[in-house]
Amino acid sequence: MGEIEDAMDLVEDRCGEPLRDEREELEQERFEGACRARWQGLTEADPALVAARERLFEADSPRFTKKYEEGYRERRNALSTPAAILRGAGERGVPHLAVVLMTNSWASLIAADALAEMPPSPLRNRALVEALFIRGDHPPETAERAIPSISPVERWALFQDVARQARDAAVELQSLYWTSLFEERADLHDTQRVLPELGPALELLYDLGHHSALVSGVDLLLEPFVAGTERVEAVIRDKGFQALLRTVKERPPLAHPKRRRSAHRENE
């Protein structure tokens, strides 16, 4: 526990605490907006695909009155046909699903499930990695479950691309789900091993100014109550993690997060 506390203190002293509440959601909303614009530019003007995409937004219609899990099942069942059309279109359907995914709506939940159910492909995999950083619980958790279908090599490449594009858009990534990209189940007992890219991923977040995601991720990785002491010990002993701690101790990051004031304060 002493090593855990020392590591967390070191990272938090240099990076600060993660954003919370509306400030966190503001950054996630900005990330979704940048992603949505990018995916919109990749959509085909195929009438059937456009119509299917627009039908998914009926999930937010007042005609659906149920809430929580029951409400989601009702909406998903009612809109199974347009979801199947987009899912069946393969890579041509992914940009349309990704546009819906980036809307923080009931429809985005259906889109997340449709993407996770598709076979691995470059665009589908990219959308799922982005989903790890968006608002809500359902899309990130759905993406997290689908991560094993993406090869570790591709995960690392996609993570780098997403992190750099967010930096270029002056967005600070917010997430703790991203750690699933760099862990792998080792056996049938659900124990996990740390992948070699974990250390470089942590340093990339550090140097690109994604400090909120960095601190949230480190906090999760070092939480014994989440996955047990064996996993935490594996993280602490990992060469890449130790390299991060040395880097954080020896020098400041190459870039600092461009944090914005909360919406109500901006209007003061």
Disulfide bonds with the S-S distance in Angstrom:
none
